[in-house]
Amino acid sequence: MPVNGATGIDPSKPVIVHVSGGAITSVQLSGQPAAGTISNDRHSWVFDGGLGVNTDYRLTVNTLNSLSTEHTVTTSFRTLTPTATLGIASVAPPRGATVGVGHPIRVTLTGSVPAEYKAAFEKACVVTTNPPVTGAWYWVSNDSNGAVVDWRPETFWAPGTQVSIAFNLNGVHLGDQRYGAENYPAHAFTISDRDLRLVIDKDSYRATCYENGQAIRTFPIDTGITSSETFVTYTGTMAVLGKGNPVEMKGNYGGGDVYDDFVNWATQITWSGTYVHAAPWDPDIGSANDDSHGCVHCRTEDAQWFYEKNIAGDVVTITGSRARPVAVDDGICTFTIDWAAVVAGSAYGPTRNGKPVSA
């Protein structure tokens, strides 16, 4: 156990108590029962994590010897003050939001996390759902601009799922002598009570919208110029990021291909600028005349219908023989990769309500 009066104690290291000539009966940390583990012979106790940085603690150990005499030992110590911290910049969806079944939890950090410390971060960020669901953290990106980490279930969320995240990061060592310095406020959101998915088939020039598994509307579309690597519409599983009516779109690709237009009923599905939108200037929608710069062209009435129907996190899947897989970091695209890849990209592995489970 720490020496009485010790300072600079690393909060990420376990606190260990050994006794001889007696048995540990109870342990308190700063006056509260401590959630540690007493060995079977009751000669040792381990408190594995949970201390905060820059904090005073009082550890009280109660023992009972062979003569049934009680004995109490108390020690006081202070944890270190970190020279640098790493925290949470943002969490999505917003607190209290209702989103579609394709929206993972997305956490953006204020810096990167070395590989050997990723598991500590994942373990400290506890996801609880009702009903319970198995999921895992996946590192979408991890650079000095700030790591982006998603937690997603194995398959799309069940409609109506309640999701909450506890960020127990205070005192967690996150590499390069950086520690979490506070527990980010608990975060909760709700999955919509309907499962809305738009499936776009580039080969048939048709889009079908499904609600709770039932097709509710099919309409013609056009997509990006197939002869151009730059303009081929992405394929894969994406989710609605947001929408605008109108949205200004600009481009200058040389050779006279310059535009600055306002488009109506525009639903965004990638950060790089892919939208499902109205294109009244396109007379050949649905007739195999791909001529967009990567967006999905729709008739005005269809674009408006989808715009008014969708919310952030609703699923948009695009298929076609002219494949151009969307990057996982180009939007909310974690569901475009399979579950095995998510598990392989997780340092701590799958969990269900904070408890590790087998993949």
C-alpha positions as CSV (number, residue, x, y, z in Angstrom):
1,M,0.0,0.0,0.0
2,P,1.2,3.5,-0.6
3,V,3.4,5.0,2.1
4,N,1.6,7.5,4.4
5,G,2.1,11.0,2.9
6,A,3.2,9.7,-0.5
7,T,2.7,12.0,-3.5
8,G,2.9,11.6,-7.2
9,I,1.1,8.2,-7.1
10,D,0.2,7.0,-10.7
11,P,-3.6,6.7,-10.7
12,S,-3.4,4.2,-13.6
13,K,-1.5,1.7,-11.5
14,P,-3.3,-0.8,-9.1
15,V,-3.2,-0.1,-5.4
16,I,-2.1,-3.3,-3.6
17,V,-2.4,-4.1,0.1
18,H,-0.6,-7.1,1.7
19,V,-1.1,-8.2,5.3
20,S,0.5,-10.9,7.4
21,G,-0.7,-12.4,10.6
22,G,-4.3,-11.5,9.9
23,A,-7.1,-11.4,7.4
24,I,-8.5,-8.4,5.6
25,T,-12.1,-7.8,6.5
26,S,-12.9,-4.5,4.7
27,V,-11.2,-1.6,2.9
28,Q,-12.4,2.0,2.6
29,L,-11.1,4.6,0.3
30,S,-11.7,8.2,1.5
31,G,-14.5,7.0,3.8
32,Q,-16.3,4.9,1.2
33,P,-16.2,1.1,0.6
34,A,-13.6,0.5,-2.0
35,A,-14.5,-1.7,-5.0
36,G,-11.4,-3.8,-5.0
37,T,-10.7,-7.6,-4.9
38,I,-9.8,-9.5,-1.7
39,S,-7.8,-12.7,-2.3
40,N,-9.2,-16.0,-1.3
41,D,-6.9,-16.2,1.7
42,R,-7.8,-12.6,2.6
43,H,-4.1,-11.7,2.9
44,S,-4.2,-9.2,0.0
45,W,-6.4,-6.7,-1.7
46,V,-6.2,-5.1,-5.1
47,F,-7.8,-1.9,-6.3
48,D,-7.3,-1.9,-10.1
49,G,-8.0,1.6,-11.4
50,G,-10.5,4.3,-10.7
51,L,-8.3,6.9,-9.0
52,G,-8.3,10.4,-10.4
53,V,-5.4,12.7,-11.0
54,N,-4.3,15.4,-8.6
55,T,-6.4,14.0,-5.8
56,D,-5.9,13.3,-2.1
57,Y,-7.0,9.8,-0.9
58,R,-7.2,8.1,2.5
59,L,-7.0,4.3,2.5
60,T,-8.2,2.4,5.5
61,V,-7.6,-1.3,5.9
62,N,-9.4,-3.3,8.6
63,T,-8.0,-6.7,9.6
64,L,-8.8,-9.5,12.0
65,N,-6.0,-11.7,13.5
66,S,-6.1,-15.3,14.8
67,L,-7.1,-14.1,18.2
68,S,-10.1,-12.2,16.7
69,T,-8.5,-8.9,17.5
70,E,-9.4,-6.1,15.1
71,H,-6.7,-3.8,13.7
72,T,-7.0,-0.8,11.5
73,V,-4.3,0.8,9.3
74,T,-4.8,4.1,7.6
75,T,-2.5,5.8,5.0
76,S,-3.0,9.0,3.1
77,F,-1.5,9.7,-0.4
78,R,-1.9,12.1,-3.3
79,T,-2.0,11.1,-7.0
80,L,0.2,12.9,-9.6
81,T,-0.6,16.0,-11.4
82,P,-0.1,15.2,-15.1
83,T,2.1,17.4,-17.3
84,A,-0.3,16.8,-20.2
85,T,-3.9,15.6,-20.6
86,L,-6.0,14.1,-23.3
87,G,-9.7,14.7,-23.4
88,I,-12.9,14.4,-25.4
89,A,-13.5,17.1,-28.0
90,S,-17.0,15.9,-29.0
91,V,-19.5,13.1,-28.9
92,A,-22.1,12.3,-31.6
93,P,-25.0,11.9,-31.8
94,P,-25.8,15.0,-29.7
95,R,-26.9,14.4,-26.1
96,G,-30.7,13.6,-26.1
97,A,-30.9,13.2,-29.9
98,T,-33.0,10.7,-31.8
99,V,-31.2,9.1,-34.7
100,G,-31.5,6.4,-37.3
101,V,-30.4,2.8,-36.9
102,G,-27.1,3.4,-38.8
103,H,-25.6,6.0,-36.4
104,P,-22.7,4.7,-34.3
105,I,-21.4,6.4,-31.2
106,R,-18.7,8.7,-32.4
107,V,-16.1,10.1,-30.0
108,T,-13.5,12.6,-31.2
109,L,-10.5,13.1,-28.9
110,T,-8.1,16.1,-28.5
111,G,-5.1,14.0,-29.6
112,S,-4.0,10.6,-30.7
113,V,-3.7,7.4,-28.6
114,P,-0.7,5.1,-29.0
115,A,-1.6,1.5,-29.9
116,E,-0.7,0.1,-26.5
117,Y,-3.0,2.5,-24.7
118,K,-6.1,2.0,-26.9
119,A,-7.5,-0.8,-24.7
120,A,-7.4,1.4,-21.6
121,F,-9.4,4.1,-23.4
122,E,-12.0,1.6,-24.7
123,K,-12.4,-0.1,-21.3
124,A,-13.0,3.3,-19.6
125,C,-15.7,4.3,-22.1
126,V,-18.7,2.1,-21.0
127,V,-21.6,1.7,-23.4
128,T,-24.9,0.6,-21.9
129,T,-28.0,-0.1,-24.0
130,N,-31.6,-1.1,-23.5
131,P,-32.1,-3.7,-24.8
132,P,-28.6,-5.0,-24.3
133,V,-26.5,-5.3,-27.5
134,T,-23.0,-6.5,-28.4
135,G,-20.8,-3.9,-30.0
136,A,-17.2,-2.8,-30.2
137,W,-15.0,0.4,-30.5
138,Y,-13.4,0.9,-33.9
139,W,-10.6,3.5,-34.5
140,V,-11.7,5.4,-37.6
141,S,-8.6,7.6,-37.5
142,N,-5.9,8.3,-35.0
143,D,-3.6,11.2,-35.6
144,S,-2.5,14.4,-33.9
145,N,-5.6,16.2,-35.1
146,G,-7.6,14.0,-32.8
147,A,-8.5,10.4,-32.8
148,V,-12.0,9.4,-34.0
149,V,-13.4,6.3,-32.4
150,D,-16.8,4.7,-33.1
151,W,-18.7,2.2,-31.1
152,R,-21.2,0.2,-33.2
153,P,-23.3,-2.9,-32.7
154,E,-22.7,-6.0,-34.7
155,T,-25.7,-5.2,-36.9
156,F,-27.8,-2.0,-37.2
157,W,-29.4,-0.8,-33.9
158,A,-32.9,-2.2,-33.1
159,P,-35.5,0.6,-33.4
160,G,-36.2,2.2,-30.0
161,T,-32.8,1.3,-28.4
162,Q,-31.8,3.5,-25.5
163,V,-28.0,4.2,-25.6
164,S,-25.8,5.7,-22.9
165,I,-22.1,6.1,-22.5
166,A,-20.1,6.7,-19.3
167,F,-16.6,8.2,-19.9
168,N,-14.5,7.1,-16.9
169,L,-11.3,8.7,-18.1
170,N,-10.0,10.5,-15.0
171,G,-6.7,9.0,-14.1
172,V,-6.5,6.7,-17.2
173,H,-3.0,6.8,-18.8
174,L,-3.4,7.4,-22.5
175,G,0.2,7.4,-23.6
176,D,3.1,9.9,-23.8
177,Q,2.6,10.8,-20.1
178,R,-0.9,12.1,-20.9
179,Y,-3.8,11.2,-18.6
180,G,-7.5,11.7,-18.7
181,A,-8.1,14.5,-16.2
182,E,-11.9,14.4,-15.9
183,N,-14.8,12.2,-16.5
184,Y,-16.7,13.6,-19.5
185,P,-20.4,14.0,-18.6
186,A,-22.5,11.0,-19.3
187,H,-24.1,11.0,-22.7
188,A,-27.3,9.4,-23.9
189,F,-29.4,9.3,-27.0
190,T,-32.2,7.2,-28.6
191,I,-32.5,5.2,-31.8
192,S,-35.6,6.0,-33.8
193,D,-38.6,3.8,-33.4
194,R,-38.6,3.2,-37.2
195,D,-35.9,1.6,-39.3
196,L,-35.5,3.6,-42.5
197,R,-33.1,2.6,-45.2
198,L,-32.6,3.9,-48.7
199,V,-31.1,1.3,-51.1
200,I,-29.7,2.8,-54.4
201,D,-28.9,0.5,-57.2
202,K,-26.7,2.2,-59.8
203,D,-27.1,-0.6,-62.3
204,S,-30.9,-0.4,-62.5
205,Y,-31.0,3.4,-61.9
206,R,-33.6,2.9,-59.1
207,A,-33.8,3.7,-55.4
208,T,-36.0,1.9,-53.0
209,C,-36.8,3.2,-49.5
210,Y,-37.7,0.6,-46.9
211,E,-39.4,1.3,-43.6
212,N,-39.2,-1.5,-41.0
213,G,-38.3,-3.9,-43.8
214,Q,-41.2,-3.0,-46.1
215,A,-40.7,-1.2,-49.4
216,I,-42.6,2.1,-49.3
217,R,-41.3,3.9,-52.4
218,T,-39.3,3.2,-55.5
219,F,-38.1,6.0,-57.7
220,P,-35.6,6.6,-60.6
221,I,-32.2,8.1,-60.0
222,D,-29.0,9.0,-61.9
223,T,-25.5,8.8,-60.4
224,G,-21.9,9.9,-61.2
225,I,-20.2,9.8,-64.6
226,T,-19.0,6.2,-64.8
227,S,-16.2,7.0,-67.2
228,S,-14.5,9.2,-64.6
229,E,-12.6,7.9,-61.6
230,T,-13.3,11.3,-60.0
231,F,-17.1,11.3,-60.4
232,V,-18.1,7.7,-60.0
233,T,-20.7,7.6,-57.1
234,Y,-19.4,5.9,-54.0
235,T,-20.7,2.4,-53.1
236,G,-21.1,1.0,-49.6
237,T,-23.2,1.7,-46.5
238,M,-23.5,5.3,-45.4
239,A,-25.8,7.2,-43.2
240,V,-27.6,10.6,-43.4
241,L,-25.3,13.3,-42.0
242,G,-27.6,16.2,-42.5
243,K,-29.6,18.1,-45.1
244,G,-30.3,21.5,-46.5
245,N,-32.8,23.2,-48.8
246,P,-31.0,24.7,-50.7
247,V,-27.4,23.7,-50.5
248,E,-24.7,25.6,-52.5
249,M,-22.5,23.3,-54.6
250,K,-19.3,24.6,-56.2
251,G,-16.8,22.9,-58.5
252,N,-14.0,23.7,-60.9
253,Y,-12.6,20.7,-62.7
254,G,-11.0,22.4,-65.7
255,G,-12.0,22.2,-69.3
256,G,-15.0,24.4,-68.8
257,D,-16.4,22.1,-66.1
258,V,-17.2,24.9,-63.6
259,Y,-20.3,25.3,-61.6
260,D,-21.8,27.2,-58.6
261,D,-25.3,26.1,-58.1
262,F,-27.9,26.0,-55.4
263,V,-29.7,22.6,-55.2
264,N,-32.9,21.8,-53.4
265,W,-34.0,19.0,-51.1
266,A,-30.4,17.9,-50.6
267,T,-29.6,15.1,-48.1
268,Q,-25.8,14.7,-47.4
269,I,-24.3,11.2,-47.0
270,T,-20.5,11.8,-47.2
271,W,-18.2,14.6,-45.8
272,S,-16.6,14.8,-49.3
273,G,-19.9,16.1,-50.7
274,T,-22.1,13.3,-51.8
275,Y,-25.8,14.2,-51.7
276,V,-29.1,12.7,-52.7
277,H,-30.8,15.8,-54.2
278,A,-33.3,17.2,-56.7
279,A,-31.9,17.7,-60.2
280,P,-34.7,19.3,-62.3
281,W,-32.1,20.2,-65.0
282,D,-31.5,16.5,-65.6
283,P,-34.1,15.3,-68.1
284,D,-32.8,11.7,-68.3
285,I,-33.1,10.6,-64.6
286,G,-33.5,6.8,-64.6
287,S,-32.4,6.3,-68.2
288,A,-28.8,5.2,-67.8
289,N,-27.4,8.6,-68.5
290,D,-25.0,9.1,-65.6
291,D,-23.9,12.7,-65.6
292,S,-23.5,13.9,-62.0
293,H,-20.3,14.8,-60.2
294,G,-20.9,11.9,-57.8
295,C,-24.2,12.9,-56.3
296,V,-27.5,11.0,-56.6
297,H,-29.9,12.9,-58.9
298,C,-33.6,12.5,-58.2
299,R,-36.8,14.0,-59.5
300,T,-37.8,17.0,-57.4
301,E,-40.8,15.2,-55.9
302,D,-38.7,12.2,-54.9
303,A,-35.9,14.2,-53.4
304,Q,-38.3,16.2,-51.4
305,W,-40.1,13.1,-50.2
306,F,-36.9,11.5,-49.0
307,Y,-35.7,14.8,-47.5
308,E,-38.8,15.1,-45.4
309,K,-38.7,11.5,-44.4
310,N,-35.2,11.0,-43.2
311,I,-33.3,11.9,-40.0
312,A,-29.5,11.8,-39.2
313,G,-28.3,8.2,-39.0
314,D,-30.8,6.7,-41.4
315,V,-29.1,4.2,-43.6
316,V,-28.2,4.8,-47.3
317,T,-26.7,1.9,-49.1
318,I,-25.4,2.3,-52.7
319,T,-24.6,-0.8,-54.9
320,G,-23.5,-1.2,-58.4
321,S,-21.0,-3.0,-60.7
322,R,-19.0,0.1,-61.1
323,A,-17.8,0.0,-57.5
324,R,-16.0,2.8,-55.7
325,P,-16.0,1.9,-52.0
326,V,-16.6,4.7,-49.6
327,A,-13.9,5.4,-47.0
328,V,-14.9,4.6,-43.4
329,D,-13.9,8.1,-42.4
330,D,-15.9,9.9,-45.1
331,G,-19.0,10.4,-43.0
332,I,-20.8,8.0,-40.8
333,C,-19.7,4.9,-42.6
334,T,-18.6,2.4,-39.9
335,F,-21.3,0.0,-41.1
336,T,-19.7,-0.2,-44.5
337,I,-17.1,-2.6,-43.0
338,D,-18.0,-6.0,-41.7
339,W,-18.2,-7.0,-38.1
340,A,-14.9,-9.0,-38.3
341,A,-13.0,-5.9,-39.3
342,V,-14.6,-3.9,-36.5
343,V,-13.5,-6.5,-33.9
344,A,-10.0,-6.7,-35.5
345,G,-9.8,-2.9,-35.1
346,S,-10.8,-2.9,-31.5
347,A,-8.1,-3.2,-28.8
348,Y,-10.4,-4.2,-25.9
349,G,-12.8,-6.3,-28.0
350,P,-16.6,-6.6,-28.0
351,T,-18.6,-5.7,-25.0
352,R,-22.2,-5.9,-23.9
353,N,-23.2,-3.3,-21.3
354,G,-19.6,-2.8,-20.4
355,K,-18.7,-6.5,-20.0
356,P,-16.3,-8.2,-22.4
357,V,-18.0,-10.9,-24.6
358,S,-16.7,-13.4,-27.1
359,A,-16.6,-12.2,-30.7
